[in-house]
Amino acid sequence: MGERGRQVTVGEAEFEEVPQAAPIASGTNEIGAAKVRAPLELPPMQPSTQGLARVVAVTNQKGGVGKTTTVINLAA
């Protein structure tokens, strides 16, 4: 195995024990409170029906009960 750790055998599988890695360096040594962001102001939007669709789901676990026929008649 590698030079970083010692070989450990558990059952028939082999694993390598690795020493704990050094902590990741950061730009600051202290933890501070998060800054509050100013709320995002968006212009008001007018409601629109463009692009909206009506969705009707027809389901039944049994076959031959007229699901396709019902959907075709509703779509017409």
ChimeraX attribute file (.defattr): number of C-alpha atoms within 10 A of each C-alpha:
attribute: neighborCount
match mode: 1-to-1
recipient: residues
	/A:1	11
	/A:2	9
	/A:3	8
	/A:4	10
	/A:5	12
	/A:6	13
	/A:7	13
	/A:8	12
	/A:9	11
	/A:10	7
	/A:11	6
	/A:12	6
	/A:13	7
	/A:14	11
	/A:15	13
	/A:16	14
	/A:17	14
	/A:18	12
	/A:19	9
	/A:20	6
	/A:21	6
	/A:22	6
	/A:23	6
	/A:24	5
	/A:25	7
	/A:26	7
	/A:27	5
	/A:28	7
	/A:29	7
	/A:30	6
	/A:31	6
	/A:32	7
	/A:33	5
	/A:34	6
	/A:35	6
	/A:36	6
	/A:37	6
	/A:38	6
	/A:39	6
	/A:40	6
	/A:41	6
	/A:42	6
	/A:43	6
	/A:44	6
	/A:45	6
	/A:46	5
	/A:47	6
	/A:48	7
	/A:49	6
	/A:50	6
	/A:51	5
	/A:52	7
	/A:53	7
	/A:54	5
	/A:55	6
	/A:56	9
	/A:57	7
	/A:58	10
	/A:59	10
	/A:60	9
	/A:61	6
	/A:62	8
	/A:63	7
	/A:64	9
	/A:65	11
	/A:66	13
	/A:67	14
	/A:68	12
	/A:69	10
	/A:70	11
	/A:71	13
	/A:72	10
	/A:73	8
	/A:74	9
	/A:75	7
	/A:76	5
